[in-house]
Amino acid sequence: MQPFFSLEQYLLGYMVIASYILIFCSCISCLYSFRRTY
């Protein structure tokens, strides 16, 4: 087991979590904008 492989796996997981947070934030902003219009 090389440390580089584990580091790559860790970065991949971090990117996936970051993308999920980004989608969640965009959904929240859309909900807030809909609430403002109505």
PDBQT receptor file of N, H, CA, C and O in Angstrom, charges set to zero:
ATOM      1  N   MET A   1       0.849  -1.195   0.000  1.00  0.00    +0.000 N 
ATOM      2  CA  MET A   1       0.000   0.000   0.000  1.00  0.00    +0.000 C 
ATOM      3  C   MET A   1       0.894   1.258   0.000  1.00  0.00    +0.000 C 
ATOM      4  O   MET A   1       1.709   1.449   0.902  1.00  0.00    +0.000 OA
ATOM      5  N   GLN A   2       0.730   2.083  -0.995  1.00  0.00    +0.000 N 
ATOM      6  H   GLN A   2       0.068   1.928  -1.728  1.00  0.00    +0.000 HD
ATOM      7  CA  GLN A   2       1.519   3.314  -1.078  1.00  0.00    +0.000 C 
ATOM      8  C   GLN A   2       0.724   4.479  -0.481  1.00  0.00    +0.000 C 
ATOM      9  O   GLN A   2      -0.495   4.532  -0.644  1.00  0.00    +0.000 OA
ATOM     10  N   PRO A   3       1.387   5.408   0.202  1.00  0.00    +0.000 N 
ATOM     11  CA  PRO A   3       0.673   6.551   0.790  1.00  0.00    +0.000 C 
ATOM     12  C   PRO A   3       0.050   7.445  -0.280  1.00  0.00    +0.000 C 
ATOM     13  O   PRO A   3      -0.941   8.129  -0.022  1.00  0.00    +0.000 OA
ATOM     14  N   PHE A   4       0.635   7.437  -1.490  1.00  0.00    +0.000 N 
ATOM     15  H   PHE A   4       1.439   6.882  -1.699  1.00  0.00    +0.000 HD
ATOM     16  CA  PHE A   4       0.098   8.274  -2.567  1.00  0.00    +0.000 C 
ATOM     17  C   PHE A   4      -1.314   7.827  -2.943  1.00  0.00    +0.000 C 
ATOM     18  O   PHE A   4      -2.195   8.652  -3.186  1.00  0.00    +0.000 OA
ATOM     19  N   PHE A   5      -1.519   6.500  -2.988  1.00  0.00    +0.000 N 
ATOM     20  H   PHE A   5      -0.804   5.830  -2.790  1.00  0.00    +0.000 HD
ATOM     21  CA  PHE A   5      -2.839   5.977  -3.348  1.00  0.00    +0.000 C 
ATOM     22  C   PHE A   5      -3.871   6.392  -2.310  1.00  0.00    +0.000 C 
ATOM     23  O   PHE A   5      -4.978   6.801  -2.661  1.00  0.00    +0.000 OA
ATOM     24  N   SER A   6      -3.512   6.286  -1.028  1.00  0.00    +0.000 N 
ATOM     25  H   SER A   6      -2.613   5.953  -0.743  1.00  0.00    +0.000 HD
ATOM     26  CA  SER A   6      -4.460   6.667   0.029  1.00  0.00    +0.000 C 
ATOM     27  C   SER A   6      -4.759   8.172  -0.044  1.00  0.00    +0.000 C 
ATOM     28  O   SER A   6      -5.891   8.603   0.175  1.00  0.00    +0.000 OA
ATOM     29  N   LEU A   7      -3.726   8.957  -0.354  1.00  0.00    +0.000 N 
ATOM     30  H   LEU A   7      -2.806   8.607  -0.531  1.00  0.00    +0.000 HD
ATOM     31  CA  LEU A   7      -3.926  10.402  -0.465  1.00  0.00    +0.000 C 
ATOM     32  C   LEU A   7      -4.860  10.708  -1.635  1.00  0.00    +0.000 C 
ATOM     33  O   LEU A   7      -5.719  11.585  -1.545  1.00  0.00    +0.000 OA
ATOM     34  N   GLU A   8      -4.679   9.970  -2.740  1.00  0.00    +0.000 N 
ATOM     35  H   GLU A   8      -3.981   9.257  -2.814  1.00  0.00    +0.000 HD
ATOM     36  CA  GLU A   8      -5.550  10.190  -3.901  1.00  0.00    +0.000 C 
ATOM     37  C   GLU A   8      -6.988   9.831  -3.553  1.00  0.00    +0.000 C 
ATOM     38  O   GLU A   8      -7.914  10.554  -3.921  1.00  0.00    +0.000 OA
ATOM     39  N   GLN A   9      -7.181   8.711  -2.842  1.00  0.00    +0.000 N 
ATOM     40  H   GLN A   9      -6.429   8.124  -2.543  1.00  0.00    +0.000 HD
ATOM     41  CA  GLN A   9      -8.528   8.313  -2.439  1.00  0.00    +0.000 C 
ATOM     42  C   GLN A   9      -9.149   9.381  -1.537  1.00  0.00    +0.000 C 
ATOM     43  O   GLN A   9     -10.327   9.707  -1.679  1.00  0.00    +0.000 OA
ATOM     44  N   TYR A  10      -8.352   9.926  -0.607  1.00  0.00    +0.000 N 
ATOM     45  H   TYR A  10      -7.395   9.660  -0.492  1.00  0.00    +0.000 HD
ATOM     46  CA  TYR A  10      -8.852  10.944   0.315  1.00  0.00    +0.000 C 
ATOM     47  C   TYR A  10      -9.279  12.192  -0.449  1.00  0.00    +0.000 C 
ATOM     48  O   TYR A  10     -10.321  12.778  -0.154  1.00  0.00    +0.000 OA
ATOM     49  N   LEU A  11      -8.472  12.600  -1.436  1.00  0.00    +0.000 N 
ATOM     50  H   LEU A  11      -7.626  12.124  -1.676  1.00  0.00    +0.000 HD
ATOM     51  CA  LEU A  11      -8.825  13.783  -2.227  1.00  0.00    +0.000 C 
ATOM     52  C   LEU A  11     -10.092  13.532  -3.033  1.00  0.00    +0.000 C 
ATOM     53  O   LEU A  11     -10.928  14.425  -3.169  1.00  0.00    +0.000 OA
ATOM     54  N   LEU A  12     -10.241  12.319  -3.569  1.00  0.00    +0.000 N 
ATOM     55  H   LEU A  12      -9.561  11.594  -3.459  1.00  0.00    +0.000 HD
ATOM     56  CA  LEU A  12     -11.437  11.992  -4.351  1.00  0.00    +0.000 C 
ATOM     57  C   LEU A  12     -12.682  12.082  -3.465  1.00  0.00    +0.000 C 
ATOM     58  O   LEU A  12     -13.694  12.656  -3.868  1.00  0.00    +0.000 OA
ATOM     59  N   GLY A  13     -12.606  11.516  -2.267  1.00  0.00    +0.000 N 
ATOM     60  H   GLY A  13     -11.784  11.049  -1.940  1.00  0.00    +0.000 HD
ATOM     61  CA  GLY A  13     -13.738  11.574  -1.345  1.00  0.00    +0.000 C 
ATOM     62  C   GLY A  13     -14.055  13.009  -0.956  1.00  0.00    +0.000 C 
ATOM     63  O   GLY A  13     -15.224  13.381  -0.846  1.00  0.00    +0.000 OA
ATOM     64  N   TYR A  14     -13.013  13.825  -0.744  1.00  0.00    +0.000 N 
ATOM     65  H   TYR A  14     -12.064  13.523  -0.833  1.00  0.00    +0.000 HD
ATOM     66  CA  TYR A  14     -13.221  15.224  -0.370  1.00  0.00    +0.000 C 
ATOM     67  C   TYR A  14     -13.919  15.981  -1.498  1.00  0.00    +0.000 C 
ATOM     68  O   TYR A  14     -14.790  16.813  -1.245  1.00  0.00    +0.000 OA
ATOM     69  N   MET A  15     -13.534  15.687  -2.757  1.00  0.00    +0.000 N 
ATOM     70  H   MET A  15     -12.827  15.011  -2.963  1.00  0.00    +0.000 HD
ATOM     71  CA  MET A  15     -14.167  16.350  -3.902  1.00  0.00    +0.000 C 
ATOM     72  C   MET A  15     -15.632  15.958  -4.001  1.00  0.00    +0.000 C 
ATOM     73  O   MET A  15     -16.476  16.800  -4.305  1.00  0.00    +0.000 OA
ATOM     74  N   VAL A  16     -15.949  14.683  -3.747  1.00  0.00    +0.000 N 
ATOM     75  H   VAL A  16     -15.263  13.999  -3.500  1.00  0.00    +0.000 HD
ATOM     76  CA  VAL A  16     -17.344  14.221  -3.812  1.00  0.00    +0.000 C 
ATOM     77  C   VAL A  16     -18.175  14.929  -2.747  1.00  0.00    +0.000 C 
ATOM     78  O   VAL A  16     -19.286  15.385  -3.017  1.00  0.00    +0.000 OA
ATOM     79  N   ILE A  17     -17.624  15.018  -1.524  1.00  0.00    +0.000 N 
ATOM     80  H   ILE A  17     -16.722  14.648  -1.304  1.00  0.00    +0.000 HD
ATOM     81  CA  ILE A  17     -18.353  15.689  -0.435  1.00  0.00    +0.000 C 
ATOM     82  C   ILE A  17     -18.545  17.174  -0.767  1.00  0.00    +0.000 C 
ATOM     83  O   ILE A  17     -19.606  17.739  -0.505  1.00  0.00    +0.000 OA
ATOM     84  N   ALA A  18     -17.518  17.799  -1.343  1.00  0.00    +0.000 N 
ATOM     85  H   ALA A  18     -16.655  17.340  -1.556  1.00  0.00    +0.000 HD
ATOM     86  CA  ALA A  18     -17.604  19.223  -1.692  1.00  0.00    +0.000 C 
ATOM     87  C   ALA A  18     -18.677  19.439  -2.762  1.00  0.00    +0.000 C 
ATOM     88  O   ALA A  18     -19.417  20.421  -2.709  1.00  0.00    +0.000 OA
ATOM     89  N   SER A  19     -18.761  18.519  -3.735  1.00  0.00    +0.000 N 
ATOM     90  H   SER A  19     -18.160  17.721  -3.777  1.00  0.00    +0.000 HD
ATOM     91  CA  SER A  19     -19.770  18.660  -4.790  1.00  0.00    +0.000 C 
ATOM     92  C   SER A  19     -21.174  18.512  -4.199  1.00  0.00    +0.000 C 
ATOM     93  O   SER A  19     -22.095  19.230  -4.589  1.00  0.00    +0.000 OA
ATOM     94  N   TYR A  20     -21.332  17.574  -3.253  1.00  0.00    +0.000 N 
ATOM     95  H   TYR A  20     -20.584  16.991  -2.937  1.00  0.00    +0.000 HD
ATOM     96  CA  TYR A  20     -22.640  17.399  -2.611  1.00  0.00    +0.000 C 
ATOM     97  C   TYR A  20     -23.027  18.657  -1.845  1.00  0.00    +0.000 C 
ATOM     98  O   TYR A  20     -24.183  19.077  -1.894  1.00  0.00    +0.000 OA
ATOM     99  N   ILE A  21     -22.072  19.270  -1.133  1.00  0.00    +0.000 N 
ATOM    100  H   ILE A  21     -21.133  18.929  -1.093  1.00  0.00    +0.000 HD
ATOM    101  CA  ILE A  21     -22.355  20.496  -0.375  1.00  0.00    +0.000 C 
ATOM    102  C   ILE A  21     -22.720  21.625  -1.334  1.00  0.00    +0.000 C 
ATOM    103  O   ILE A  21     -23.595  22.438  -1.037  1.00  0.00    +0.000 OA
ATOM    104  N   LEU A  22     -22.039  21.674  -2.501  1.00  0.00    +0.000 N 
ATOM    105  H   LEU A  22     -21.328  21.013  -2.742  1.00  0.00    +0.000 HD
ATOM    106  CA  LEU A  22     -22.314  22.730  -3.471  1.00  0.00    +0.000 C 
ATOM    107  C   LEU A  22     -23.739  22.592  -4.006  1.00  0.00    +0.000 C 
ATOM    108  O   LEU A  22     -24.454  23.586  -4.134  1.00  0.00    +0.000 OA
ATOM    109  N   ILE A  23     -24.154  21.356  -4.319  1.00  0.00    +0.000 N 
ATOM    110  H   ILE A  23     -23.573  20.549  -4.215  1.00  0.00    +0.000 HD
ATOM    111  CA  ILE A  23     -25.519  21.118  -4.823  1.00  0.00    +0.000 C 
ATOM    112  C   ILE A  23     -26.534  21.479  -3.736  1.00  0.00    +0.000 C 
ATOM    113  O   ILE A  23     -27.570  22.077  -4.026  1.00  0.00    +0.000 OA
ATOM    114  N   PHE A  24     -26.234  21.116  -2.478  1.00  0.00    +0.000 N 
ATOM    115  H   PHE A  24     -25.392  20.631  -2.241  1.00  0.00    +0.000 HD
ATOM    116  CA  PHE A  24     -27.139  21.414  -1.370  1.00  0.00    +0.000 C 
ATOM    117  C   PHE A  24     -27.310  22.922  -1.212  1.00  0.00    +0.000 C 
ATOM    118  O   PHE A  24     -28.424  23.407  -1.013  1.00  0.00    +0.000 OA
ATOM    119  N   CYS A  25     -26.194  23.670  -1.302  1.00  0.00    +0.000 N 
ATOM    120  H   CYS A  25     -25.289  23.276  -1.463  1.00  0.00    +0.000 HD
ATOM    121  CA  CYS A  25     -26.259  25.127  -1.157  1.00  0.00    +0.000 C 
ATOM    122  C   CYS A  25     -27.057  25.741  -2.300  1.00  0.00    +0.000 C 
ATOM    123  O   CYS A  25     -27.827  26.677  -2.082  1.00  0.00    +0.000 OA
ATOM    124  N   SER A  26     -26.885  25.227  -3.514  1.00  0.00    +0.000 N 
ATOM    125  H   SER A  26     -26.260  24.467  -3.691  1.00  0.00    +0.000 HD
ATOM    126  CA  SER A  26     -27.631  25.780  -4.655  1.00  0.00    +0.000 C 
ATOM    127  C   SER A  26     -29.122  25.523  -4.483  1.00  0.00    +0.000 C 
ATOM    128  O   SER A  26     -29.941  26.381  -4.813  1.00  0.00    +0.000 OA
ATOM    129  N   CYS A  27     -29.482  24.345  -3.966  1.00  0.00    +0.000 N 
ATOM    130  H   CYS A  27     -28.817  23.649  -3.697  1.00  0.00    +0.000 HD
ATOM    131  CA  CYS A  27     -30.902  24.037  -3.733  1.00  0.00    +0.000 C 
ATOM    132  C   CYS A  27     -31.484  24.978  -2.686  1.00  0.00    +0.000 C 
ATOM    133  O   CYS A  27     -32.613  25.449  -2.830  1.00  0.00    +0.000 OA
ATOM    134  N   ILE A  28     -30.718  25.254  -1.633  1.00  0.00    +0.000 N 
ATOM    135  H   ILE A  28     -29.802  24.872  -1.516  1.00  0.00    +0.000 HD
ATOM    136  CA  ILE A  28     -31.206  26.152  -0.577  1.00  0.00    +0.000 C 
ATOM    137  C   ILE A  28     -31.399  27.561  -1.137  1.00  0.00    +0.000 C 
ATOM    138  O   ILE A  28     -32.381  28.227  -0.810  1.00  0.00    +0.000 OA
ATOM    139  N   SER A  29     -30.467  28.020  -1.980  1.00  0.00    +0.000 N 
ATOM    140  H   SER A  29     -29.669  27.479  -2.246  1.00  0.00    +0.000 HD
ATOM    141  CA  SER A  29     -30.592  29.366  -2.556  1.00  0.00    +0.000 C 
ATOM    142  C   SER A  29     -31.818  29.441  -3.462  1.00  0.00    +0.000 C 
ATOM    143  O   SER A  29     -32.508  30.459  -3.498  1.00  0.00    +0.000 OA
ATOM    144  N   CYS A  30     -32.088  28.347  -4.203  1.00  0.00    +0.000 N 
ATOM    145  H   CYS A  30     -31.527  27.519  -4.174  1.00  0.00    +0.000 HD
ATOM    146  CA  CYS A  30     -33.272  28.326  -5.075  1.00  0.00    +0.000 C 
ATOM    147  C   CYS A  30     -34.539  28.398  -4.223  1.00  0.00    +0.000 C 
ATOM    148  O   CYS A  30     -35.478  29.116  -4.566  1.00  0.00    +0.000 OA
ATOM    149  N   LEU A  31     -34.566  27.660  -3.119  1.00  0.00    +0.000 N 
ATOM    150  H   LEU A  31     -33.803  27.077  -2.841  1.00  0.00    +0.000 HD
ATOM    151  CA  LEU A  31     -35.750  27.683  -2.253  1.00  0.00    +0.000 C 
ATOM    152  C   LEU A  31     -35.963  29.076  -1.676  1.00  0.00    +0.000 C 
ATOM    153  O   LEU A  31     -37.096  29.550  -1.586  1.00  0.00    +0.000 OA
ATOM    154  N   TYR A  32     -34.867  29.737  -1.282  1.00  0.00    +0.000 N 
ATOM    155  H   TYR A  32     -33.947  29.352  -1.355  1.00  0.00    +0.000 HD
ATOM    156  CA  TYR A  32     -34.995  31.080  -0.719  1.00  0.00    +0.000 C 
ATOM    157  C   TYR A  32     -35.516  32.055  -1.776  1.00  0.00    +0.000 C 
ATOM    158  O   TYR A  32     -36.332  32.924  -1.471  1.00  0.00    +0.000 OA
ATOM    159  N   SER A  33     -35.047  31.914  -3.015  1.00  0.00    +0.000 N 
ATOM    160  H   SER A  33     -34.383  31.209  -3.264  1.00  0.00    +0.000 HD
ATOM    161  CA  SER A  33     -35.496  32.819  -4.074  1.00  0.00    +0.000 C 
ATOM    162  C   SER A  33     -36.987  32.588  -4.355  1.00  0.00    +0.000 C 
ATOM    163  O   SER A  33     -37.730  33.546  -4.567  1.00  0.00    +0.000 OA
ATOM    164  N   PHE A  34     -37.426  31.321  -4.359  1.00  0.00    +0.000 N 
ATOM    165  H   PHE A  34     -36.821  30.543  -4.187  1.00  0.00    +0.000 HD
ATOM    166  CA  PHE A  34     -38.848  31.036  -4.574  1.00  0.00    +0.000 C 
ATOM    167  C   PHE A  34     -39.677  31.624  -3.436  1.00  0.00    +0.000 C 
ATOM    168  O   PHE A  34     -40.770  32.144  -3.664  1.00  0.00    +0.000 OA
ATOM    169  N   ARG A  35     -39.160  31.543  -2.215  1.00  0.00    +0.000 N 
ATOM    170  H   ARG A  35     -38.272  31.121  -2.030  1.00  0.00    +0.000 HD
ATOM    171  CA  ARG A  35     -39.904  32.066  -1.065  1.00  0.00    +0.000 C 
ATOM    172  C   ARG A  35     -40.009  33.589  -1.158  1.00  0.00    +0.000 C 
ATOM    173  O   ARG A  35     -41.013  34.168  -0.743  1.00  0.00    +0.000 OA
ATOM    174  N   ARG A  36     -38.984  34.234  -1.697  1.00  0.00    +0.000 N 
ATOM    175  H   ARG A  36     -38.169  33.764  -2.034  1.00  0.00    +0.000 HD
ATOM    176  CA  ARG A  36     -39.010  35.693  -1.806  1.00  0.00    +0.000 C 
ATOM    177  C   ARG A  36     -40.051  36.135  -2.835  1.00  0.00    +0.000 C 
ATOM    178  O   ARG A  36     -40.748  37.128  -2.630  1.00  0.00    +0.000 OA
ATOM    179  N   THR A  37     -40.154  35.400  -3.933  1.00  0.00    +0.000 N 
ATOM    180  H   THR A  37     -39.588  34.593  -4.100  1.00  0.00    +0.000 HD
ATOM    181  CA  THR A  37     -41.094  35.812  -4.991  1.00  0.00    +0.000 C 
ATOM    182  C   THR A  37     -42.542  35.673  -4.505  1.00  0.00    +0.000 C 
ATOM    183  O   THR A  37     -43.385  36.508  -4.830  1.00  0.00    +0.000 OA
ATOM    184  N   TYR A  38     -42.831  34.628  -3.731  1.00  0.00    +0.000 N 
ATOM    185  H   TYR A  38     -42.145  33.949  -3.467  1.00  0.00    +0.000 HD
ATOM    186  CA  TYR A  38     -44.208  34.399  -3.291  1.00  0.00    +0.000 C 
ATOM    187  C   TYR A  38     -44.540  35.097  -1.991  1.00  0.00    +0.000 C 
ATOM    188  O   TYR A  38     -45.665  34.992  -1.504  1.00  0.00    +0.000 OA
TER     189      TYR A  38
